[in-house]
Amino acid sequence: MDRLWWMHITKAHKFKEDIVNAAAGGRSVVLSLPQNTPWKNTLKELVEDRLRMENPKNRMEEFRCPEEDVGAFLLRKYVRKERRANYRYGMTYAAFLGKCEDTVLNDRYIWVTDVSQKKLEEWLGFIAEYNKNVDTKTPAIFILETQEGTLSKKARKGITNLVFDQNISAYDKFTFCALATTENACKEYIRPYLAELVSTICNEDIELCAECVAAGNAFLKNPAKTIADIAENSYRSDGERFTFSRTEEEMKTLIWETQLKNVFPVIEKYRSQFIKKYSQQIKNGLPITNAFDEVVDTPEDVEIGTLVLMAGKGKLVLNERDYQELITFWNARNSLAHLGTLDPESAERLLKRGTSL
């Protein structure tokens, strides 16, 4: 699922390529990532692989943002002890490192994680001065990973800012869920509904989406229990537990929204097919006045509730099967129209029926 997300979801793939293109083009990068960044280690691996193809002589290294001064840390980590002896106080670390020719820093992509707002400003100041002091050599390129909300508001020369949530849309998350359902053994007609339901309920956490899609029918029958089981028994790719904060009432609303989007069109399609089948009988029972005191004189404008009423008064002669099916669709329409949700079995039956309409 990790490579499906980063390689086959268009905007996720572009986000990864934007990192590569900036770094390969000599620009440092500030990455603003959410707490639940999907498969972050895979992202780093893919970026590293692509950068190695673009520039084989450079290596990528990763470390957590140090508490100490940025320049002092890099001097100690990347410059030999005897070369460090040439450093003279009065010259900044950034200027010294920028002019230093014999250091492995010159052929590194440096990925720094957990950069706070305060340390980000320090890093950006260091990089700006470092770049000013680089002459003909290839400089180090820095990829600074921050949490959302810590991105510097200042535009900096030679720095590319990339914000995950500005690049990834709800549609990308749905597309991922839709593609992920092809790995699931659930019935073909239920897959679009499963993808929609998962992406609607879990769209803030793509890895949780993957787990819920894999659960398939269990998720459809009881989303809340399935998510609770995942939170108790499974781990994210970074080793952390899954968390989920939606309330039962919020979940119910999201299920209703999903059913409205997926089941309601099936009800309307059924109504249209029913009217075609019984067009002449319906026409014979018109005109009528609907609940809004409007005169209805064409079969196509007759609502499903009116069709039930006409059948009950004998104006429509239906066989038992058609009558019961009409009642089923009418009940479903009423439930959704009044903010109610359908039980999983009813929703599945209607979606299945929709494949033959």
N, C-alpha and C positions, 0 to 999 in steps of 0.2 A: 504493500500500500504506500510505503514511503516514496518509492520511485514513481508510482502512478501519480502522486501529488506533484512532485518536483519536476517530473519529465513530461507529463502528458496533460496537465492542467495549464492552459495557455498563459495565464497571468502569473501563476506561480513559477512556471518555467522562465518567463521573461524577467521576473524579479531576480531569480538566480543568475540569469545571463547578464542582467544589469550590473550585478556585483562583479562578475568576471570581466565585463567590458571596461568598467571603470578602473579596476585594479590593473588589468593588462595594459590599459592605456596610460598608466602612470598616475592615476588619481587615487588618493586615499578615500575611504568610504565610511560614513556613519550609518549604521543599520539600527533602525528603531523597530524592535521586535516585541510582540505581545508575550505575556507570561507563558501562554500555551502555544508557542510556535511549533507547528507540526514538524516532527522529525528533524530537529535542528542539526543533529550530528550528520544526518544524510545530506542536508544542505551544505554543510562544511566540506564533506567528502567530495561532493559533486563540484563545488567551487574549486577545491584543491586540484582535482583531476583536470578540470578545464584550464586552470592557470598553468599547470605543468605542461599541457599541450601548447599553450600560447608562449610560454617562456620556460623551457626545460631547465635552465641553469638556476632558476630561483626556487627556493623552498618555502613552504608555508609553515609557520609555527603558531601555536595557540597558547595563551596563558591568561589567567585571571588578572584583572586590573590591579596593579600593586598599590599599596597604601602610600609608599614613599614617593618622593619626587620622580616624575616620569623620566626626565633626563638622566638623573642619577641612577635609576634602575637600569635603563638601557645601556648606559656606559659600563656599568658593572657586568651586565649580562652578555654584551656583544663585543666588548673591546678587551683585548689581552692585557694582563696586568702591567707588562712592561710598556705597552702603548698608552695605557691610562696614566702612566707617570708623566706623560707629556702634556697632560691637561693642566692648564694654568687657571687659577681662580681669577675672575674678572671677565673671562670668556664664558658665555652660557654653554650649557651642555648641548643644546640644540645646534649652536654654531660649531662647536667642536666636532660633534658627530656628523654634521653635514659636510664638513671639510675633510673628515677622516677617510682616507682611501683604503686602508688595510684593515677592514672590519667585515665580519660576515653579515653585519646588518645590511650591507649594500646589496645583498642578493636574497633578501627575505621579504615575504608577505607576512605581516604580523597581524594575527586575529586576536583582539583583546576583548575578553568577555566581562560582563558585570561592570560596565563603566557608568558611574553615577553622574548626575548633572554637574557636580563640582569638578570631578575628575575629567569629565568630557571637555569642559572649558580649558583645563590645563593641557590635555592632549592636543586639542585644536591649536592652542597657542604654540605648543612645542612643534607640531607638524608644520605650521606656517613658517616659523623661524628656521627650522631644519631645511625645508625646501628652498628657502632663500639662499642658504649657504652651500647647497649642492651645486657643483660645477659641471663637469663632464661625465661624472660617474652615474650609474643607475642607482637611484635612491631606494630606500626601503619604502614599501607601501603598507599603510596601516588600515585595517578593517576594525572599526570600533563598534562593538555590539552594546547597545543601550536598551533599557526598557522603554516602552511607550511613555510619552510625556516628558522624557528627558532630552529630546532632540534640541540642539542649539537652534535658536531662531535666527542667528546671524549667518549670512551666506559667506563662505570662506573659499578663497581661491585655492584650486587644486583639490577640493573636497566635494564628493558626491553624497548627498543625503538621500537615503532610501527608507521609506516608511512602509512597513508590511501592510497595515490596514488601509493605506491609501492606494495600494496596488492590487489588493485582493477584494473581490466583491462577493455578495451573497450568491450571485449566479455561479461564480467559480466553485464555491463550496457545494452548491447543488450539483453541478456537473461532476465533481469528484464523487459525490454519493451515488449519482446515476451510473457512473462507470464502475464504481465499486460493487454495485448490486449484481453485475454480470458474474462475479465470483461466488454469488450466493445461490443456493439451491431452491430459492422460493419460486413460485409460479410466475411466468412471464408477465401476466396482466397485473400482478401486484407490485412489480418492481418500481414503476414510476411513483406509486403511492409510498412505498417504503423509502425511496430516495427523498421524496418531498418531506415526509414526516421526520426523518432523521435530520435533514439539513435545516428544517424549521426549528426543531427542538434543541439541537446540539451545535448550531452553526458557529458558536464562539470557540469550539474546540474540535479541530479536524480529526485529531487522533481518536477522540471519543466518537465522532461520526463513524470512523472506520470500525470501531468495536461494535457499535450499534447495528451497522449494516451487516456485519458478520453474524450477529445474533438473529437477524432475519425475522422469522415468525414470532419468536419470543418477544422481540421488541414491539412488533405490531400488536400483540395481545396485551402487553403490559409494559409500556415504555418506562414508567417510573421504577418498577421493580427491576427491569433489565439494567437500567443505569445504576441503581443501587448495588446490584450484584457486581457490575463492572468496577464500581468504586471500591468495593470490598475485596475483590479477588484479582484485579488486574493492575498493571502499572503502565505508565507512559514510557515512551522510548528513552526518556532521560532518567528513568528510575523512580520518578515521583508518582504518587497516587493520583488517580483521577479525582477531580472534584466537580460538584454540580450544585448550583444554588437556586434553581428555579423552584417555586412553590407548586403545590398540587393544583392550585387555581390557575396559575400561569400555564402549567402543562395542559390543562383542560382547554384553555383558550387557544393554545397553539395547535392542539389536535383538531379543534373545531375549524380553525383557519385552513388547515391542510385538507380536511374533508370538504370544506366549502369549495376549495380550489380544484379538488380531484373528483369528488362524488357529485357535486351539484351539476356540472356539465353533463354527466351521465343521466341524471334525472331529466334534464331538459331534452336530451337526445331521445330518451324513452318517450317523453310526452309527444315529441314531434312524430315519432314512428307510430305511436298509438293513434294519433289524430289521422294520419294517412290511412291506417288500416280501417278505421271506423268513420271516415270522413263523411259519408252520405248520412249515416245515422245522426252524427253530430249536427250536420247541416239541417236536418229535419227538425232538430230541437231548438233551433235559433230563430229569432234573436232572443237573448236573455239579458238580464241586468246583473252585473257582478257586485261584489261586496263594496265597491267604491261608487255604486250608483251609475256605472257606465254601461252603455248598451254594447253588447258583444254580438256581432252578426256574421263573423267569419270563423270557421273552425280553427284556424291557425292561432287565433287569439284566446282560445279557451284554456284557462288554467287547469292544472291537474286536480285541484280541489273541486272545481266545477264539474269535471268529468266524473268524479266519484259521486257527486250529487245527482248528476243526470242518470248514472247507472242505478243509483238507489231509488230513483223515481220511475224507473222503467223506460226512460227515454233512450237508454243505450242497452241493448240486449247482448250480454257478454257470456262467454263460456266461463266456467268456474275458475279455470287457470288464469285467464286474462283478468278476471275481476280481482282475484287475490293478488296478482302481480301489481295491478293498478293501486290497490290499497297499500301494498308494501312501499311502492315508490312515493305515494302520497304521504305516508307516515314519515318516511325518510326526509322528504322535502319540508314537512312541518317541523321536524326536529331541528334541522339545520337552520331554517328560517327563524326559529326562536332560540338560537344560540345553544342548542343542545348538540351533543355529540352522539354519533352512532356507535354501537358496540362493534368490536373488531370483526365479528362474524358477519354482521349485517353489511358493514362497509365492504368486506371482501366479496360477498354475494353480489352486491350492486356493481362493483367494479368488474367482476367476472361477466355479469349480464351485459355490461357495456361493450364487451368485445364482440358480441353478436348483434348489436343494434346497427 
